[in-house]
Amino acid sequence: MSVAEPIIAVDRLTKTYRSGRIGGRPIEALRQVSLDTRAGEVFGLLGPNGAGKTTLIKILLGVIRGSGGSARVLSFPAGSIAARRRVGYLPESLRIDRHHTARSALQFYGGMSGLDRETIRIRGAELLRLVGLEGRDRESVRRFSKGMYQRLGLAQALLHDPDLLILDEPTDGLDPVGRNEVRKLLLDLKSRGKTIFLNSHILQEVELVCDRVAVMAGGQVRGVGTIEELTQCLGDREVRLDLAGAADESRLARLLAESLAPTTVPLRVDRLPGDLLRVTVATNDQSQIDRLVDRVRAESLSILSLHTPRRSLEEVFLMLVGPTEEEL
């Protein structure tokens, strides 16, 4: 695999399920889905129920096959033995038999991966230390908190030293302390060169750890990129100027609008506490912002701040998604 080649490459992928009822309409779970995940990044997958996220992950893992298009993992066809050997997976609801300890659980999962006992012993000790379970490895997992359980799940996903981690809702059900622990662990894994494909509905967590995200809805990808890139593709940004000085709001709004002529952009002037004024304008054009600043100064007003609030991931998400259905 070349350095520039994506770790995950999905191109016009489709998946259609049969209805199961005589005469029923087939269900299109994926519709021409295209995205890629680059080496060493944390890539987030977002979408409401019915978006097709679960179907996409199942195809990447080889649980099911697509109906059309292609999906490649680490340069191999998704689901091939060569690809699966280099992927670590943490399911949303990992179930470990309650008689296990952390150490015996890793022995069990390592054996399923074809690792010998000595490799599991050495590698397991390193991973238990990495995920913060050193010293708790001989306790029954029935005594583990949800956060400890998730960290053990990450250890089993890393046991065979995969190049790619696919994590399905790794912080679901955790309290703030547990989410913070998992978040720090993911960033640590990224610093060690792991590529992480993260499916989560907790937008704040995705915003804090992901380099790029894909937003899915209705079986389609509605947007892919960094938060900044997605924000820019959703129309003009909002620019705010907070001003001090004597001015009439209506007159100032008219003068500022004239300074932008012949272009017409949404603009308003509001009175703030402390006899301050706030000018809000929707534009991505730096020359328009420069003309506004020049006009404000010409009116002998002081510019206290010029601020461009970045849209949150939640705002981007809500702007991109449509009506939801049951998860596919």
N, C-alpha and C positions, 0 to 999 in steps of 0.2 A: 504494500500500500504506500503510495507516494505521500509526502508530507502534506501537500495541499488537498489531497482527496478527503472528502467528508467521511466522518465516522458512521453517520447514518445518512443515506441518500434515498429519499422517497420521491418518485416522479409519476405524477398523474395516476396515483393509486386509487382503485375503486374496489368496493366490496358490496355485493348485493346478497341479501338473505332471502330465501324463499319464505313466503308468508306462513306456511304450515296449514293454511285453510284452503279448501278446494275453491278455486276461483279468486283467491285472495291476491292482492297486489304485492309484488316483491318489495322489500325494504332496502333502500339505498343507504347503507351505513356510512360509506365513504364515497365522495364524489370528486374525482380528479384532485386528490390531495398531493401537494408537492411541498417538500421542506428538506432542509439538511441540517445536520449537527456537526460542528467543527471540532477538531481535536483539542482537548484541554478546556473546553467550555462547559458551563452549566446551562443547559437548554431547558426552558420551561414549556410545558404543554398545558394550555388553559382552555376551558370551555364548559358550558353548562351541561346538565344531563341531556343526553341525546346528541351530543356534539360528534361522537364517533371516536373519542379518545381511547376508550377501552378496546374497541375494534382495532385501532391502529397499533396499540401496544401488543395485542395478541398476534398480529401479523409480524411485527418486528421480532417477537420471540419464537415464531414458528408454531404457535398454538393453532392458528387457522391460516388459510391462504387467501390472498387477494383475488378479486375477480378480474382485474385488469390493471395495467400500469406495472410499476416495478418498485421494489423496496430492497435496498442493499444495506448490510450491516458489516462494517469493517472490510469492505470491498467484496464480501461474499453475499450470495442471495440470502435474504432474511429467512431465518428458520433452518438454514443448513447446519450440519454438525460443526463445520469449521467456524461459523459465526457464533453458535451457541457456546462453544468452548471458551470464548473470549468475552462473554457477557455475564455480568452479575445482576441478579434480579431480586428486588425486595417487593413482594406483593403487598397490596393494601391490607389484607388480613392474613398475616403470616401466622400459621398455627404450628407450634412446637409442643410435642407431647409433654405433659406436665411432670412426668417422672424424670425428665432430662435436667441436667445442670447445663450451664453455659458451655462447659468443656465437653460434655458428652454429646450435646447438640451439634457442636462443630465437628466432632468425630463422625457423627451420623451423616451430616451434609457433605463433609469432605469425602467420605467413602462413596457417596452417590456421585460425586464429581470425579471419581477415579484416583483420588490422591492416596498416597500411602500413609500409614499411621505416623511415621516420623515427620513427614512433611506437615501433616495436620497439627502435630504437637508443637512444632517450631512456629509455623505460620499462625496457628491459633493463639498462642501466647502473645505474639506481636500484635495481633488484631484486637484481642481483649484489652490490651494496654492502650491501643489506639482509641478504642471506643469508650474507654473509661470503665471497664468491667473487671480490671485486674483486682484480684483479691475477693471477687464475688463469683468466681468461675466455678466453684464447687457447691454453690447454693442451688436449690431446686428453682426452676424458672417460675414455679407457682408463687414464689415470693417476690418476683420482679414487678416493678411498676411498669406502666405502659411505656415510659421513656426508656427504661432499661431493656424492655422487650424489643423496642425498635432498634436500639443500639446493637443488641445481639443479632437482630435481623440483618443489619448492615455488615456485621462481622461475617455472617455466613455468606452474604453476597460477595464479599471481598476475598473469601478463603482461597479461591483458585487464582487470585491475582488477575482479575479481568481488566481489559482495556476500557470497557464501557460498563457503566452502571445504569440500569433502568429502575427507577424508584417510583412506585405507585403510592401516592399520598403518604409520604414518610412521616409527616408531622400530624396526621389526622388523629384527633382524640387526645393530643398532648396538651398539658397546661403550658403557660408561657415559659416556665423554666425548662421544661422538656423540649419545647420547640427551639429555644435558644441553644440548647445542647446539640440537637441534631443539626441546626444551622451552622454552628461552628465546626462540626465534624465534616459537613459537606464542603465547606470552604477549605478545610485542611486537606481533604481528599483532592480537591481541585489543585491545590498547591503542589501536590505530589504527582500531578500529571494525569489524573483520571478524568475521563469525559463522563458527564452525568446528564442523563435524560430524565427530567423530573416532571411527573404528572401530579398536579396539586390543584385544589380549589381554594386554597388559602392565598389570596392575592398578595397580601403583605409579605408572606414568606417568599413567594416567587420574586417579588420586586427586590427583596434584600439579597438574594443569592444568585439569581440568574443573569447571565450575560445577554442572552436573547430569549425571546418567547415567541411561541406560535399560538394564536387565538383561533380556536375552531368553533363552529356552530353549524348545525344542520348537515354534518358530514363534510363540510368544506373548511378550508383554511381561509379565514377572513383577513389575517395579517400576520407577518413574520418580521421580526427585527428587534432592535433594542427598544426600550420604552421611548427614547427620544425619537427614533426613526418612526415608530408607530404614531407618535403624537404629531409629527410633521406631516405625515400622509393623511391626517384627518382634518386638514383645513388650517386656516390661519390661527396663529397663536394669539394669546391675549397679552397686551402690554399695558402696564399701569404706571402712571406718573403721579406721584403725590407732590402737591405744590403748596407753597405758602405765599400769601400776598392778597391784596384786595382785588377782587374780580367778580363780575356777575356770571353765574354759571351758564345762562342761556347765551349771553354775548360771547363768552369764551368758547363754548361749543361751536358756535357759528364761525368764529374766526379760525378755529383749528380745522374745521371741515373745509373751509375755503383754502387753507394752506395745502390741503391734500388734493384739491381739484386738478385735473378733471376726474380723478378716481374717487369713487364713493365707497367708503368703508364704514362698518359699524363703529360709532364713537359716542361716548356719553361723558358728561361731567357731573360729579356728585359732590355735595357738601359733606365734609367729615367733621367730627367733633374737634374743637380747638380752632375753628375758623380756617380749616384746611380744605383743599380741593383735591379730588382724585379724577384724573383723566383715564378712561379705559378705552382702548382701541384694539380692534382685531385685525392684525396684519402680520405678514412675514417679510414685508419689504423694508429693508433697513433705511432706504432713502426716504420713505414716508415717516419713519420714526425720527430721522434727522430733521426733516422739515417741521415736525411737531415741536421738537426741542427748540429749534430756532424761533418759532412763533411764540412759544411760551416765554423765552428770554426777552423777545421784543416787547412783551406785555409787562416786563419788569417783575415777573414772578420767579420765586426761588424754587428750584427743583430739589426737593428733599430726598426723593428716591425714584429710581426707574427700575421696575421689577417686571420680569416675565415669568409668571408662575408656571411650573411644569405640570402638565396633566398627570394625575396619579394613574397607576395601572388600573385601578378600579374604573376610572372615567374612560380610559381607552377601551377596557373590556366591555363596558356597557354600550359604548358607541359602536362596537364591532359586532356584537352578538345580536341574534334575532330571537324569535320565539323558541322556547325549549320544548323538548320531548323527553321520553324516557331514555336513559343511557343505553347506548348500543355497543 
